[in-house]
Amino acid sequence: MKASRRSTPLPESPYKSGVIYHSVIGDRGKRDTPNSSDGVVENWSSHQAGEASELLVPSDHGSYKHPRAIAELKCILYLHAGI
């Protein structure tokens, strides 16, 4: 996939050394297949090497509103806050 002038696919994005990152990815039900998508972004472009965790949420592009995503984000925030 060719990156546009406005965006770069996550696998090609540089991360600063020592930065911990997680992925919560929407999946409309096709599971982890080459054609999986949240309806806007293909899942292959959301996978990142070195992520601390990854969660596929049965949702569309608004996966951040899904109860499983909200629970995961709370866990991640508590983890990094040391709670």
N, C-alpha and C positions, 0 to 999 in steps of 0.2 A: 504494500500500500504506500502510495506516495503521500508524504505529509504536505498539508496545505501551508500557506504562509502564516496562517493563524494558529495552527495546532501541530503537535508532534505526537505520534502514537506513544502511549506510555512505555512500551518496551524499549523505545529509543530515547526516552527522556533521561537526562543525567540526574543522578541523585547525589547529594553531598554525602561524603563518607560519614558513617555514624548515625545517619538519620534512619529511624525506625518507621516503617510504613506498613499499612494493612490495606486489604482490598475487600470491599463489599460490592458484589457484582450482581446486577439484575439479570435474570434468565427467564424468558417467557415459557419455559417448559420443555425445551429441546435438550436439556441437560448439557453436559460438557462435550458437545459435538462441534465439528468445524463450523457448523452453521448457527450455533447458539448466538442469541442476541437479546438485548433488552428492548428491541424495537427501534433503537436509534443507533447504538454502538454495537459492533460485533464483539463478542466476548474475547476473542483472541487478542484484540488490541488492549484489553483491560488487564490481562495477566502480566505480572511484573516479577522478574527474577529477584529473589532476595526478600520478598515480602515476609513479614513476621506471621501473617495469617491471611487466609482468603476464605470468603464465604459467598457461595452462590445463593441468591435469594430468589424464590419464585415470584418474580415481579417484572414490571416493565421498567422504563427509564427512571421512574420515580421510586426506585428501590429504597431510597433513604427513608421513605414513609412506611415501609413494611415493618410489622412488629418484630420479625426476626432481625432485621437490619438495625432497628432501634436498640434491641437488647444487646446485639453485638457491639454497637458503638458505645453503649454504656460500659460494657465489660472492658473495652479497649481504653476508655477514658479512666476508669478506675485503676486498671493495670498501670497505666503511665503516671497516674497521680500517687501511686503507692498505697492505695486504699484496699 
